[in-house]
Structures are given as structure tokens and as C-alpha cells.
Amino acid sequence: MTRLLVFAAFALTLTACTRPGDYPVTHDCAWTEQDNRPLDLNTFADRRHLWYDAVTAEDVSIRWADAYFHLSPEYDHQQDQCMEKYFQGIAARHHVEAATVREYSGRRDIVYDSAVILSFGLFYSFAAYYVSGLIRRRFSPQDTGFWIVAVSVALGAAVTGVALGSLWAIVLEGIRLNSGHLSYRMFRLPFRRHWALLFAGSFIIFELIAIIRSRITIPPKREPSLEIYSR
């Protein structure tokens, strides 16, 4: 229940403001926005504004292509053409280059990505602590079998961790963007782009936790006692 409440709170935080998926699709790929002022990319607020516009334009172009060219061989080309029109519209309104808008569309939010990785890392660490505890109950730290099993399980846990972490990131990205079709954008997620680094980190975390568990004395499991009552 606690984990569900944490997930709900995180999801509500992501959905608290307007998201790219809330922007309406225009049939002619024309960008419309009330704020038409020039942007100063030397300020954080204006860089953030341009980044949000660029990410939104990319999302709208994908939804536009889904609506008009679903399963068509022209899908990729038409989606890119529509996205370019949106980028040019943003560039004209904010007095920046269209190439700059395109570059901003591929940028990731470091704070958000860090929160996603850390949130899953906490879950993974608790799971690793529990599993390594099961191994500790079966083997003594002085037993070679403990470390053989710990390393073997760590490899499997790392593979599972990367897979589940990728799924976790995809679900939260869909919530953040309010999009049911991430398309090629999912390959920008850290769990997809840096899977080897995350695999190595998952393996190391499991082994460190196994070392910690090996130093903790676990009392033997008590067998239930049988009491015979005489009349």
C-alpha cells in the first residue's frame, strides 16, 4: 500500500501542470502559442520555455502522424516534416533558429531522470537486501557456495533490474508527457541509452548488499515447539 501511495504521489506531481500531450493537434502542423516574445537563452526560464515548446512540438507531430499516417510507409517522413513545421513556427515566434529548437527537443531533464533512477534504485536495493538475506540463511559466509550463489544471483538481478527499470522509466515518461505512444523517444531514456552502465551499477549494488548481509549474524530459524497437554 505504501508503495502504491508513493507512486500515486509521484504521478500526481508529474500531472500537476500542463503536459505535452495536452496540446491539441493541428491538421496543418501550425504552431500556435499566446507567448510570442523573443527568448533569451542565457536565462534558465527562457531555456526551459524553449525546451518545453520543442518537446511539445515533437509529441504533437507524433500524434499527428498517428492520426493521419498510421501504419503507412510514409509515417516517418511525414512525422518529421510535420515536426519541422512546428519547429519553424516556434523559431519564428521566439526569434531563435529552427535547428536550435530541434536540438532542444532531444534534451533530457536531468532532475527528472535522476528522480526516476533513484526511485527505482531504492526499490531495487530493498529487493536485493531481501534476496541476499535468503542466500545468507542458506549459506554461511565462510562457505564458498555463498559467494558463488551471490555472484550468480547478482548477474540475474542486474539483468532483471535493467529490464524492470526500463519499464518503470517508460511508464513514468508516458505519464510525464501524457502520451500513449513514445515512439523513438523511448530510446533516449537513460535506462535504454546507458543500459550497460546501469547493469554494472545494479550488479555492484547487489554485491555490496550481499557483503553487508554476510557480516550480519542471522539467528537460526526456530522450529515450532509442540506442547503436550495432559488432562
Contacts in CASP RR format, 6 or more apart in sequence:
PFRMAT RR
TARGET T0000
AUTHOR 0000-0000-0000
METHOD contacts of the structure
MODEL  1
MTRLLVFAAFALTLTACTRPGDYPVTHDCAWTEQDNRPLDLNTFADRRHL
WYDAVTAEDVSIRWADAYFHLSPEYDHQQDQCMEKYFQGIAARHHVEAAT
VREYSGRRDIVYDSAVILSFGLFYSFAAYYVSGLIRRRFSPQDTGFWIVA
VSVALGAAVTGVALGSLWAIVLEGIRLNSGHLSYRMFRLPFRRHWALLFA
GSFIIFELIAIIRSRITIPPKREPSLEIYSR
3 123 0 8 1.000
10 115 0 8 1.000
10 119 0 8 1.000
10 172 0 8 1.000
11 172 0 8 1.000
11 175 0 8 1.000
14 172 0 8 1.000
14 175 0 8 1.000
14 176 0 8 1.000
15 175 0 8 1.000
15 178 0 8 1.000
19 176 0 8 1.000
19 177 0 8 1.000
19 178 0 8 1.000
20 52 0 8 1.000
20 55 0 8 1.000
20 56 0 8 1.000
20 58 0 8 1.000
20 59 0 8 1.000
20 60 0 8 1.000
20 177 0 8 1.000
20 178 0 8 1.000
20 179 0 8 1.000
21 56 0 8 1.000
21 59 0 8 1.000
21 60 0 8 1.000
21 63 0 8 1.000
21 177 0 8 1.000
21 178 0 8 1.000
21 179 0 8 1.000
22 178 0 8 1.000
23 56 0 8 1.000
23 59 0 8 1.000
23 60 0 8 1.000
24 60 0 8 1.000
25 60 0 8 1.000
25 63 0 8 1.000
25 64 0 8 1.000
25 67 0 8 1.000
26 32 0 8 1.000
26 60 0 8 1.000
26 64 0 8 1.000
27 64 0 8 1.000
28 85 0 8 1.000
29 61 0 8 1.000
29 64 0 8 1.000
29 81 0 8 1.000
29 82 0 8 1.000
29 83 0 8 1.000
29 85 0 8 1.000
29 86 0 8 1.000
30 85 0 8 1.000
30 89 0 8 1.000
31 53 0 8 1.000
31 57 0 8 1.000
31 85 0 8 1.000
31 86 0 8 1.000
31 88 0 8 1.000
31 89 0 8 1.000
31 90 0 8 1.000
31 93 0 8 1.000
33 53 0 8 1.000
33 90 0 8 1.000
33 93 0 8 1.000
35 49 0 8 1.000
35 93 0 8 1.000
36 93 0 8 1.000
36 94 0 8 1.000
37 94 0 8 1.000
38 94 0 8 1.000
38 95 0 8 1.000
39 46 0 8 1.000
39 47 0 8 1.000
39 49 0 8 1.000
39 50 0 8 1.000
39 94 0 8 1.000
39 95 0 8 1.000
39 96 0 8 1.000
40 46 0 8 1.000
41 47 0 8 1.000
41 50 0 8 1.000
41 96 0 8 1.000
41 100 0 8 1.000
47 104 0 8 1.000
49 94 0 8 1.000
50 90 0 8 1.000
50 94 0 8 1.000
50 96 0 8 1.000
50 100 0 8 1.000
50 101 0 8 1.000
50 104 0 8 1.000
51 104 0 8 1.000
51 105 0 8 1.000
51 107 0 8 1.000
51 109 0 8 1.000
53 90 0 8 1.000
53 94 0 8 1.000
53 101 0 8 1.000
54 87 0 8 1.000
54 90 0 8 1.000
54 101 0 8 1.000
54 102 0 8 1.000
54 104 0 8 1.000
54 105 0 8 1.000
54 106 0 8 1.000
54 107 0 8 1.000
55 104 0 8 1.000
55 105 0 8 1.000
55 106 0 8 1.000
55 177 0 8 1.000
57 83 0 8 1.000
57 86 0 8 1.000
57 87 0 8 1.000
57 90 0 8 1.000
57 101 0 8 1.000
57 105 0 8 1.000
58 83 0 8 1.000
58 86 0 8 1.000
58 105 0 8 1.000
58 106 0 8 1.000
58 185 0 8 1.000
59 177 0 8 1.000
59 179 0 8 1.000
60 86 0 8 1.000
61 79 0 8 1.000
61 80 0 8 1.000
61 82 0 8 1.000
61 83 0 8 1.000
61 86 0 8 1.000
62 79 0 8 1.000
62 179 0 8 1.000
62 181 0 8 1.000
62 183 0 8 1.000
62 185 0 8 1.000
63 179 0 8 1.000
63 181 0 8 1.000
64 79 0 8 1.000
64 82 0 8 1.000
65 75 0 8 1.000
65 78 0 8 1.000
65 79 0 8 1.000
65 82 0 8 1.000
66 181 0 8 1.000
68 78 0 8 1.000
69 75 0 8 1.000
69 78 0 8 1.000
69 79 0 8 1.000
72 78 0 8 1.000
83 105 0 8 1.000
84 98 0 8 1.000
84 102 0 8 1.000
87 98 0 8 1.000
87 101 0 8 1.000
87 102 0 8 1.000
87 105 0 8 1.000
88 98 0 8 1.000
89 98 0 8 1.000
90 96 0 8 1.000
90 98 0 8 1.000
90 101 0 8 1.000
91 97 0 8 1.000
91 98 0 8 1.000
91 100 0 8 1.000
91 101 0 8 1.000
106 188 0 8 1.000
108 188 0 8 1.000
108 190 0 8 1.000
112 176 0 8 1.000
113 189 0 8 1.000
113 190 0 8 1.000
116 168 0 8 1.000
116 169 0 8 1.000
116 172 0 8 1.000
116 190 0 8 1.000
117 169 0 8 1.000
117 190 0 8 1.000
117 191 0 8 1.000
117 198 0 8 1.000
119 168 0 8 1.000
120 161 0 8 1.000
120 164 0 8 1.000
120 165 0 8 1.000
120 168 0 8 1.000
120 169 0 8 1.000
121 205 0 8 1.000
124 157 0 8 1.000
124 161 0 8 1.000
124 202 0 8 1.000
124 205 0 8 1.000
125 205 0 8 1.000
125 209 0 8 1.000
127 157 0 8 1.000
128 157 0 8 1.000
128 205 0 8 1.000
128 206 0 8 1.000
128 209 0 8 1.000
128 210 0 8 1.000
129 209 0 8 1.000
129 213 0 8 1.000
131 153 0 8 1.000
131 157 0 8 1.000
131 206 0 8 1.000
132 150 0 8 1.000
132 153 0 8 1.000
132 206 0 8 1.000
132 209 0 8 1.000
132 210 0 8 1.000
132 213 0 8 1.000
133 213 0 8 1.000
133 218 0 8 1.000
135 146 0 8 1.000
135 149 0 8 1.000
135 150 0 8 1.000
135 153 0 8 1.000
135 210 0 8 1.000
135 213 0 8 1.000
136 146 0 8 1.000
136 210 0 8 1.000
136 213 0 8 1.000
136 214 0 8 1.000
136 216 0 8 1.000
136 218 0 8 1.000
137 218 0 8 1.000
137 221 0 8 1.000
138 146 0 8 1.000
138 149 0 8 1.000
139 145 0 8 1.000
139 146 0 8 1.000
139 149 0 8 1.000
140 146 0 8 1.000
141 214 0 8 1.000
141 215 0 8 1.000
146 214 0 8 1.000
150 206 0 8 1.000
150 207 0 8 1.000
150 210 0 8 1.000
151 207 0 8 1.000
153 206 0 8 1.000
154 203 0 8 1.000
154 206 0 8 1.000
154 207 0 8 1.000
154 210 0 8 1.000
155 203 0 8 1.000
157 202 0 8 1.000
157 203 0 8 1.000
157 206 0 8 1.000
158 199 0 8 1.000
158 200 0 8 1.000
158 201 0 8 1.000
158 202 0 8 1.000
158 203 0 8 1.000
158 206 0 8 1.000
159 199 0 8 1.000
161 202 0 8 1.000
162 191 0 8 1.000
162 195 0 8 1.000
162 198 0 8 1.000
162 199 0 8 1.000
162 202 0 8 1.000
165 191 0 8 1.000
165 198 0 8 1.000
166 189 0 8 1.000
166 191 0 8 1.000
166 192 0 8 1.000
166 195 0 8 1.000
168 191 0 8 1.000
169 189 0 8 1.000
169 190 0 8 1.000
169 191 0 8 1.000
169 192 0 8 1.000
170 182 0 8 1.000
170 186 0 8 1.000
170 189 0 8 1.000
173 179 0 8 1.000
173 182 0 8 1.000
173 185 0 8 1.000
173 186 0 8 1.000
173 189 0 8 1.000
174 180 0 8 1.000
174 182 0 8 1.000
186 192 0 8 1.000
187 193 0 8 1.000
190 198 0 8 1.000
191 198 0 8 1.000
END
